[in-house]
């Protein structure tokens, strides 16, 4: 992987104002989806889980 290749891609992005928003990211290596939420200077990242409690994986 070269430095120009980015590991994560944005699947969807929603803005809820100037400094509040959410994104769903996909790790191109593992296919796992993550939810990122930001509010002001704070934020959080967590994997999205399926109904069995396993990480959501999309290899495509």
Z-matrix of the N, CA and C atoms (Angstrom, degrees):
N
C 1 1.448
C 2 1.524 1 108.34
N 3 1.315 2 116.79 1 127.12
C 4 1.459 3 120.28 2 178.39
C 5 1.520 4 110.26 3 -84.42
N 6 1.325 5 115.94 4 167.41
C 7 1.462 6 120.18 5 -179.45
C 8 1.527 7 111.85 6 -64.38
N 9 1.334 8 116.85 7 -25.10
C 10 1.471 9 120.34 8 -179.28
C 11 1.520 10 112.29 9 -75.40
N 12 1.335 11 116.74 10 -25.55
C 13 1.463 12 120.63 11 179.06
C 14 1.521 13 109.53 12 -72.81
N 15 1.304 14 115.77 13 131.25
C 16 1.465 15 120.57 14 179.02
C 17 1.527 16 109.05 15 -99.59
N 18 1.316 17 115.08 16 136.39
C 19 1.462 18 120.24 17 -177.13
C 20 1.518 19 111.96 18 -75.20
N 21 1.332 20 118.13 19 -34.92
C 22 1.460 21 121.81 20 -176.47
C 23 1.522 22 111.13 21 -108.52
N 24 1.331 23 114.95 22 143.90
C 25 1.458 24 120.04 23 173.85
C 26 1.521 25 108.80 24 -124.35
N 27 1.309 26 116.49 25 148.73
C 28 1.462 27 121.77 26 178.58
C 29 1.525 28 108.20 27 -84.27
N 30 1.323 29 116.26 28 122.09
C 31 1.465 30 122.15 29 178.14
C 32 1.524 31 109.13 30 -85.72
N 33 1.323 32 116.35 31 -46.27
C 34 1.460 33 121.83 32 178.00
C 35 1.516 34 109.06 33 -150.97
N 36 1.316 35 115.95 34 152.65
C 37 1.463 36 121.35 35 -177.68
C 38 1.524 37 108.68 36 -143.08
N 39 1.333 38 115.98 37 131.51
C 40 1.464 39 121.55 38 177.82
C 41 1.517 40 109.31 39 -128.30
N 42 1.310 41 116.10 40 133.63
C 43 1.456 42 121.17 41 178.36
C 44 1.520 43 108.60 42 -107.89
N 45 1.323 44 116.18 43 137.20
C 46 1.466 45 121.78 44 -179.21
C 47 1.525 46 109.51 45 -123.06
N 48 1.306 47 116.70 46 36.49
C 49 1.459 48 121.44 47 -177.31
C 50 1.509 49 110.20 48 128.81
N 51 1.312 50 116.25 49 -173.42
C 52 1.463 51 121.26 50 -175.42
C 53 1.532 52 112.90 51 -63.07
N 54 1.314 53 119.05 52 -43.60
C 55 1.468 54 121.14 53 -173.55
C 56 1.519 55 112.80 54 -125.01
N 57 1.325 56 117.32 55 20.55
C 58 1.460 57 120.79 56 -179.24
C 59 1.526 58 108.03 57 -127.26
N 60 1.322 59 116.94 58 130.22
C 61 1.453 60 119.12 59 179.20
C 62 1.514 61 112.26 60 -171.26
N 63 1.331 62 114.69 61 170.52
C 64 1.452 63 121.68 62 178.05
C 65 1.529 64 108.97 63 -135.39
N 66 1.321 65 115.23 64 150.40
C 67 1.461 66 121.79 65 176.31
C 68 1.518 67 108.87 66 -140.51
N 69 1.311 68 115.53 67 146.58
C 70 1.449 69 120.71 68 168.19
C 71 1.521 70 105.64 69 -107.69
N 72 1.335 71 115.37 70 123.75
C 73 1.459 72 122.74 71 -178.44
C 74 1.518 73 109.11 72 -111.44
N 75 1.329 74 116.25 73 150.68
C 76 1.466 75 121.06 74 175.69
C 77 1.521 76 108.74 75 -123.73
N 78 1.322 77 116.14 76 128.23
C 79 1.451 78 122.67 77 175.05
C 80 1.528 79 107.13 78 -77.29
N 81 1.318 80 117.52 79 117.07
C 82 1.467 81 121.14 80 -176.59
C 83 1.528 82 112.76 81 -67.26
N 84 1.338 83 118.08 82 -22.80
C 85 1.470 84 120.65 83 179.95
C 86 1.512 85 112.30 84 -80.94
N 87 1.326 86 117.42 85 -41.96
C 88 1.467 87 120.82 86 -175.47
C 89 1.520 88 113.16 87 -103.48
N 90 1.346 89 117.52 88 -21.52
C 91 1.460 90 121.89 89 -176.97
C 92 1.525 91 113.07 90 81.62
N 93 1.329 92 118.30 91 1.56
C 94 1.464 93 121.55 92 -178.16
C 95 1.522 94 110.45 93 -74.97
N 96 1.328 95 115.85 94 137.80
C 97 1.463 96 122.94 95 178.13
C 98 1.522 97 109.96 96 -94.40
N 99 1.331 98 116.00 97 141.79
C 100 1.464 99 122.68 98 179.80
C 101 1.528 100 108.85 99 -128.47
N 102 1.322 101 116.08 100 146.48
C 103 1.456 102 122.55 101 173.24
C 104 1.519 103 107.60 102 -103.40
N 105 1.334 104 115.83 103 124.93
C 106 1.460 105 121.67 104 175.76
C 107 1.510 106 107.71 105 -115.12
N 108 1.313 107 116.87 106 129.07
C 109 1.466 108 122.69 107 179.22
C 110 1.517 109 108.63 108 -124.81
N 111 1.338 110 115.82 109 134.73
C 112 1.458 111 121.04 110 -178.87
C 113 1.518 112 109.54 111 -129.21
N 114 1.330 113 115.29 112 137.33
C 115 1.464 114 122.09 113 175.48
C 116 1.526 115 107.31 114 -142.13
N 117 1.315 116 116.50 115 107.09
C 118 1.461 117 120.29 116 -177.76
C 119 1.508 118 110.54 117 65.37
N 120 1.335 119 116.92 118 -126.03
C 121 1.457 120 121.62 119 -179.92
C 122 1.525 121 112.56 120 -90.82
N 123 1.320 122 118.55 121 -0.88
C 124 1.455 123 121.97 122 -178.70
C 125 1.514 124 111.49 123 -106.61
N 126 1.306 125 115.80 124 158.64
C 127 1.453 126 120.33 125 178.27
C 128 1.509 127 110.38 126 -165.71
N 129 1.312 128 115.28 127 169.87
C 130 1.451 129 120.06 128 179.29
C 131 1.516 130 111.00 129 -151.41
N 132 1.326 131 116.30 130 153.28
C 133 1.449 132 123.50 131 -178.47
C 134 1.520 133 108.32 132 -132.45
N 135 1.326 134 117.01 133 133.62
C 136 1.461 135 121.04 134 178.82
C 137 1.528 136 108.82 135 -148.77
N 138 1.337 137 117.96 136 146.30
C 139 1.463 138 119.01 137 175.84
C 140 1.528 139 110.26 138 -71.17
N 141 1.323 140 116.07 139 145.61
C 142 1.460 141 120.37 140 173.44
C 143 1.522 142 107.94 141 -82.63
N 144 1.326 143 116.64 142 138.05
C 145 1.463 144 122.00 143 -176.64
C 146 1.515 145 111.16 144 -113.54
N 147 1.340 146 116.61 145 148.56
C 148 1.457 147 120.78 146 175.48
C 149 1.525 148 109.80 147 -85.12
N 150 1.305 149 117.27 148 -174.11
C 151 1.463 150 121.12 149 -176.17
C 152 1.529 151 112.89 150 -66.99
N 153 1.326 152 118.55 151 -17.84
C 154 1.469 153 122.43 152 177.67
C 155 1.525 154 111.62 153 -92.31
N 156 1.335 155 117.84 154 0.70
C 157 1.447 156 121.52 155 -179.21
C 158 1.518 157 114.22 156 82.77
N 159 1.330 158 116.96 157 11.98
C 160 1.462 159 122.09 158 178.46
C 161 1.528 160 109.08 159 -97.95
N 162 1.340 161 117.35 160 151.56
C 163 1.465 162 119.05 161 179.52
C 164 1.524 163 112.20 162 -59.50
N 165 1.337 164 115.65 163 141.03
C 166 1.459 165 121.18 164 175.94
C 167 1.526 166 107.45 165 -72.67
N 168 1.327 167 116.29 166 124.99
C 169 1.458 168 121.58 167 -177.53
C 170 1.526 169 109.84 168 -122.66
N 171 1.336 170 115.07 169 132.74
C 172 1.464 171 122.47 170 177.99
C 173 1.513 172 106.96 171 -135.27
N 174 1.309 173 117.49 172 105.09
C 175 1.463 174 120.96 173 -177.90
C 176 1.528 175 111.42 174 -78.14
N 177 1.328 176 118.59 175 -14.66
C 178 1.468 177 121.24 176 -177.42
C 179 1.453 178 110.03 177 -83.54
